[in-house]
């Protein structure tokens, strides 16, 4: 989620290809995730929105939705916003992205009790949230599918799957880079199967491997951490990068964002309606 509170592991261990839970080996082991060798190209998917660089966006996950913000794309919560709110944004000419946490459990969600305790790991720094054991795809895939079905039923155009970089965090599970690749590709396939565009959230080091599977990127604080250049493969591929900073003011990142082709703005950590766009 918000990367300011996520702790990076100092070193990722290279592991042998042993079987993961549910009988999956997690895919090819790529060590630290920096391997640029491409994965197999994604298979055919249903037609879906393909956001281009330069689109303006609003990201509001809390508070009463303000549909009047001058932005071409809205990113809002899957559960908190109903089909009528999505339809209203469409009438106003907006595309709408569905926020869903796919890599962490949230204790307030309607389906929280459906997650077995043994797939819940350590907290991710936010109250009521715990990392998921993303190797357990046999358990998690049907739960994710139902969440994405909800996005589709409400009329969303795309999905922002959050907490997509557990392998570089202290999750409580021995996650490998290959586990993350396999899981993120699964999320992308489930979205595309439903005709939804899908964004890669924060997982910068795996962009070379995952770029063919994702239609846009969502990033937090790349300017603060000096990492925005890692997102340029999306822009070069004609795919939008929706970027937010919290602790930097626009005068400190907008010039670089414009140069790189990012869709950038400043937000507050509460992710309510307030924004300062580039």
RODO-2510 file (C-alpha; in nm, 4 decimals, decimal comma):
residues 278
     n   res          X          Y          Z
     1     x     0,0000     0,0000     0,0000
     2     x     0,1422     0,3429     0,0827
     3     x     0,5118     0,2695     0,0471
     4     x     0,6314     0,5122     0,3119
     5     x     0,5476     0,2530     0,5773
     6     x     0,6685    -0,0601     0,3967
     7     x     1,0090    -0,1950     0,4992
     8     x     1,2290    -0,3364     0,2270
     9     x     1,4188    -0,6540     0,3049
    10     x     1,7958    -0,5940     0,2899
    11     x     1,8579    -0,9017     0,0778
    12     x     1,6420    -1,1477    -0,1166
    13     x     1,7581    -1,5080    -0,0822
    14     x     1,8028    -1,7205    -0,3905
    15     x     1,6077    -2,0427    -0,3417
    16     x     1,5939    -2,3769    -0,5169
    17     x     1,2796    -2,4622    -0,7129
    18     x     1,0940    -2,6457    -0,4398
    19     x     0,7205    -2,6975    -0,4566
    20     x     0,5075    -2,4222    -0,3024
    21     x     0,1786    -2,4847    -0,1184
    22     x    -0,1099    -2,5959    -0,3390
    23     x     0,1323    -2,7940    -0,5543
    24     x     0,2690    -2,4988    -0,7515
    25     x     0,6391    -2,4357    -0,7899
    26     x     0,5760    -2,0613    -0,8216
    27     x     0,7283    -2,0397    -1,1689
    28     x     1,0923    -1,9871    -1,2641
    29     x     1,3109    -1,8556    -0,9842
    30     x     1,4483    -1,5190    -1,0892
    31     x     1,6422    -1,4449    -0,7756
    32     x     1,6205    -1,0792    -0,6809
    33     x     1,3526    -0,9828    -0,9309
    34     x     1,5857    -0,7679    -1,1373
    35     x     1,6151    -1,0207    -1,4205
    36     x     1,4977    -0,8524    -1,7394
    37     x     1,4293    -1,1715    -1,9351
    38     x     1,0682    -1,1576    -2,0538
    39     x     0,8062    -1,3989    -1,9335
    40     x     0,5765    -1,5749    -2,1755
    41     x     0,3476    -1,3204    -2,3404
    42     x    -0,0034    -1,3028    -2,1980
    43     x    -0,2717    -1,5031    -2,3701
    44     x    -0,5755    -1,3563    -2,5437
    45     x    -0,8032    -1,1489    -2,3202
    46     x    -1,1380    -0,9793    -2,3533
    47     x    -1,1306    -0,6282    -2,5035
    48     x    -1,0537    -0,3732    -2,2343
    49     x    -0,9592    -0,0105    -2,1793
    50     x    -0,5957     0,0764    -2,2497
    51     x    -0,5109     0,4080    -2,0789
    52     x    -0,2488     0,6174    -2,2569
    53     x     0,0190     0,8412    -2,1033
    54     x    -0,0871     1,1942    -2,0203
    55     x    -0,4288     1,1238    -1,8694
    56     x    -0,5084     1,3239    -1,5562
    57     x    -0,6321     1,1314    -1,2545
    58     x    -0,7927     1,1510    -0,9135
    59     x    -0,7358     0,8916    -0,6411
    60     x    -0,9955     0,8972    -0,3624
    61     x    -1,0322     0,5976    -0,1320
    62     x    -1,1805     0,7698     0,1733
    63     x    -1,4533     1,0212     0,2508
    64     x    -1,7572     1,1307     0,0534
    65     x    -1,6757     1,0976    -0,3152
    66     x    -1,6316     1,4291    -0,4949
    67     x    -1,7186     1,3628    -0,8615
    68     x    -1,6432     1,7211    -0,9717
    69     x    -1,2615     1,7048    -0,9691
    70     x    -1,1192     1,7986    -1,3085
    71     x    -0,9598     1,4616    -1,3889
    72     x    -1,0077     1,2170    -1,6742
    73     x    -0,9609     0,9066    -1,4583
    74     x    -1,0911     0,8283    -1,1098
    75     x    -0,9478     0,5541    -0,8874
    76     x    -1,1983     0,4635    -0,6108
    77     x    -1,2718     0,1791    -0,3715
    78     x    -1,4424    -0,1351    -0,5006
    79     x    -1,6697    -0,1767    -0,1988
    80     x    -1,7307     0,1792    -0,0800
    81     x    -1,8550     0,3026    -0,4186
    82     x    -2,1661     0,1550    -0,5783
    83     x    -2,2679     0,1089    -0,9397
    84     x    -2,4569     0,4391    -0,9352
    85     x    -2,1406     0,6299    -0,8396
    86     x    -1,9461     0,4608    -1,1198
    87     x    -2,2250     0,5383    -1,3683
    88     x    -2,2290     0,9014    -1,2544
    89     x    -1,8557     0,9335    -1,3180
    90     x    -1,9050     0,7793    -1,6612
    91     x    -2,1740     1,0353    -1,7399
    92     x    -1,9218     1,3030    -1,6491
    93     x    -1,6781     1,1589    -1,9041
    94     x    -1,4477     0,9837    -1,6568
    95     x    -1,2938     0,6387    -1,6744
    96     x    -1,3085     0,4607    -1,3378
    97     x    -1,0529     0,2303    -1,1726
    98     x    -1,1545    -0,0164    -0,9012
    99     x    -0,9240    -0,0299    -0,5963
   100     x    -0,8822    -0,3839    -0,4599
   101     x    -0,6199    -0,5108    -0,2166
   102     x    -0,4926    -0,8349    -0,3675
   103     x    -0,1753    -0,8899    -0,1653
   104     x    -0,2997    -0,8079     0,1840
   105     x    -0,5994    -0,8969     0,3997
   106     x    -0,8169    -0,6194     0,5444
   107     x    -1,0241    -0,7076     0,8497
   108     x    -1,3143    -0,4736     0,7621
   109     x    -1,3945    -0,6174     0,4203
   110     x    -1,7218    -0,8104     0,3756
   111     x    -1,5325    -1,1255     0,2736
   112     x    -1,2655    -1,1057     0,5471
   113     x    -1,3871    -1,4217     0,7236
   114     x    -1,3464    -1,6244     0,4043
   115     x    -0,9662    -1,6005     0,4255
   116     x    -0,8164    -1,8937     0,6217
   117     x    -0,5943    -1,7872     0,9098
   118     x    -0,2962    -1,9757     0,7720
   119     x    -0,2740    -1,7446     0,4681
   120     x    -0,2538    -1,4329     0,6895
   121     x     0,0940    -1,3069     0,7651
   122     x     0,2418    -1,0098     0,9446
   123     x     0,0876    -0,6648     0,9480
   124     x     0,1826    -0,4361     0,6606
   125     x     0,1968    -0,1195     0,8690
   126     x    -0,1714    -0,0241     0,8383
   127     x    -0,4331    -0,0950     1,1030
   128     x    -0,6320    -0,4107     1,0351
   129     x    -0,4174    -0,5234     0,7399
   130     x    -0,1946    -0,8308     0,7082
   131     x     0,0108    -0,9658     0,4213
   132     x    -0,1182    -1,2710     0,2354
   133     x     0,0725    -1,5859     0,1491
   134     x     0,0555    -1,5306    -0,2247
   135     x     0,1907    -1,8806    -0,2905
   136     x    -0,1499    -2,0168    -0,1854
   137     x    -0,3167    -1,9521    -0,5165
   138     x    -0,5579    -2,2437    -0,4781
   139     x    -0,7092    -2,0597    -0,1804
   140     x    -0,6719    -1,7023    -0,3007
   141     x    -0,7713    -1,7242    -0,6670
   142     x    -1,1470    -1,7786    -0,6098
   143     x    -1,1525    -1,4997    -0,3507
   144     x    -0,9784    -1,2618    -0,5904
   145     x    -1,2088    -1,3674    -0,8722
   146     x    -1,5158    -1,2748    -0,6693
   147     x    -1,3687    -0,9348    -0,5866
   148     x    -1,2976    -0,8656    -0,9517
   149     x    -1,6462    -0,9875    -1,0411
   150     x    -1,7740    -0,7095    -0,8144
   151     x    -1,5662    -0,4537    -1,0043
   152     x    -1,7085    -0,5796    -1,3306
   153     x    -2,0674    -0,5839    -1,2023
   154     x    -2,0401    -0,2225    -1,0874
   155     x    -1,9216    -0,1108    -1,4293
   156     x    -1,5587    -0,0225    -1,3576
   157     x    -1,3165     0,0138    -1,6492
   158     x    -1,0040    -0,1088    -1,4743
   159     x    -0,8614    -0,2349    -1,1480
   160     x    -0,5815    -0,1190    -0,9176
   161     x    -0,4618    -0,4302    -0,7333
   162     x    -0,2732    -0,3161    -0,4235
   163     x     0,0058    -0,4709    -0,2157
   164     x     0,1665    -0,6319    -0,5198
   165     x     0,5222    -0,6318    -0,3834
   166     x     0,5062    -0,8514    -0,0760
   167     x     0,8239    -1,0379    -0,1709
   168     x     1,0372    -0,7340    -0,0758
   169     x     0,8600    -0,6881     0,2586
   170     x     0,8604    -0,8696     0,5921
   171     x     0,5394    -1,0642     0,5299
   172     x     0,6031    -1,3594     0,7612
   173     x     0,6342    -1,5897     0,4585
   174     x     0,9470    -1,6884     0,2606
   175     x     0,8239    -1,5275    -0,0594
   176     x     1,0521    -1,5286    -0,3629
   177     x     1,0601    -1,2933    -0,6583
   178     x     0,9259    -1,5782    -0,8705
   179     x     0,6261    -1,6155    -0,6374
   180     x     0,5437    -1,2495    -0,6896
   181     x     0,5783    -1,2733    -1,0664
   182     x     0,3426    -1,5705    -1,0790
   183     x     0,0876    -1,4080    -0,8489
   184     x     0,0882    -1,0741    -1,0278
   185     x     0,0415    -1,2478    -1,3611
   186     x    -0,2538    -1,4360    -1,2108
   187     x    -0,4140    -1,1099    -1,0975
   188     x    -0,3633    -0,9600    -1,4441
   189     x    -0,5217    -1,2628    -1,6105
   190     x    -0,8247    -1,2563    -1,3807
   191     x    -0,8784    -0,8872    -1,4584
   192     x    -0,8429    -0,9339    -1,8333
   193     x    -1,0772    -1,2324    -1,8274
   194     x    -1,3425    -0,9865    -1,7070
   195     x    -1,2640    -0,7193    -1,9631
   196     x    -1,0938    -0,4955    -1,7058
   197     x    -0,7711    -0,3034    -1,7559
   198     x    -0,5202    -0,3794    -1,4811
   199     x    -0,2426    -0,1723    -1,3253
   200     x     0,0877    -0,2763    -1,1718
   201     x     0,1203    -0,1211    -0,8269
   202     x     0,4659    -0,0094    -0,7068
   203     x     0,6504    -0,3317    -0,8033
   204     x     0,9211    -0,1395    -0,9885
   205     x     1,1984    -0,3977    -1,0027
   206     x     0,9742    -0,6484    -1,1795
   207     x     0,8465    -0,4103    -1,4471
   208     x     1,0659    -0,5650    -1,7203
   209     x     0,9059    -0,9030    -1,6538
   210     x     0,5485    -0,7857    -1,5968
   211     x     0,5076    -0,5062    -1,8511
   212     x     0,3408    -0,7295    -2,1155
   213     x     0,0729    -0,8347    -1,8644
   214     x    -0,0307    -0,4897    -1,7340
   215     x    -0,2068    -0,1989    -1,9030
   216     x    -0,0908     0,0842    -1,6768
   217     x     0,1052     0,1452    -1,3567
   218     x     0,0149     0,3062    -1,0252
   219     x     0,3068     0,4343    -0,8217
   220     x     0,3576     0,6065    -0,4894
   221     x     0,6568     0,8238    -0,4073
   222     x     0,8912     0,7338    -0,6917
   223     x     1,0164     1,0946    -0,6906
   224     x     1,0875     1,0893    -0,3184
   225     x     1,2862     0,7680    -0,3573
   226     x     1,4550     0,8617    -0,6865
   227     x     1,2944     0,5763    -0,8814
   228     x     1,0659     0,7377    -1,1398
   229     x     1,2926     0,6449    -1,4301
   230     x     1,2095     0,2784    -1,3626
   231     x     0,8536     0,3492    -1,4789
   232     x     0,9525     0,4704    -1,8254
   233     x     0,9041     0,1279    -1,9907
   234     x     0,5289     0,1760    -1,9391
   235     x     0,5335     0,5180    -2,1043
   236     x     0,7488     0,3938    -2,3922
   237     x     0,4963     0,1137    -2,4448
   238     x     0,2148     0,3694    -2,4658
   239     x     0,0761     0,2821    -2,1219
   240     x    -0,0208     0,5384    -1,8568
   241     x     0,1637     0,5782    -1,5272
   242     x    -0,0561     0,7203    -1,2494
   243     x     0,1784     0,8610    -0,9856
   244     x     0,1258     1,0212    -0,6442
   245     x     0,3580     1,1868    -0,3960
   246     x     0,2750     1,2591    -0,0331
   247     x     0,5713     1,4386     0,1210
   248     x     0,6972     1,6338    -0,1807
   249     x     0,5218     1,9418    -0,3174
   250     x     0,4563     1,9678    -0,6931
   251     x     0,7448     2,2114    -0,7477
   252     x     0,9791     1,9280    -0,6465
   253     x     0,8557     1,6589    -0,8849
   254     x     0,6263     1,7921    -1,1579
   255     x     0,9023     1,9019    -1,3947
   256     x     1,0535     1,5540    -1,3917
   257     x     0,7099     1,3942    -1,4191
   258     x     0,6273     1,5944    -1,7299
   259     x     0,9635     1,5027    -1,8831
   260     x     0,9057     1,1319    -1,8163
   261     x     0,5413     1,1376    -1,9268
   262     x     0,3932     1,0472    -1,5866
   263     x     0,0454     1,1500    -1,4698
   264     x     0,1417     1,2974    -1,1335
   265     x    -0,0133     1,4725    -0,8365
   266     x     0,0365     1,5324    -0,4668
   267     x    -0,2028     1,3597    -0,2262
   268     x    -0,2372     1,3342     0,1507
   269     x    -0,1945     0,9949     0,3157
   270     x    -0,5654     0,9753     0,3969
   271     x    -0,6429     0,9614     0,0222
   272     x    -0,9525     1,1763     0,0501
   273     x    -1,0551     1,4237    -0,2212
   274     x    -0,7716     1,6773    -0,1753
   275     x    -0,5127     1,6800    -0,4530
   276     x    -0,2594     1,9099    -0,6197
   277     x    -0,2025     1,7994    -0,9773
   278     x     0,0951     1,8771    -1,1974
***
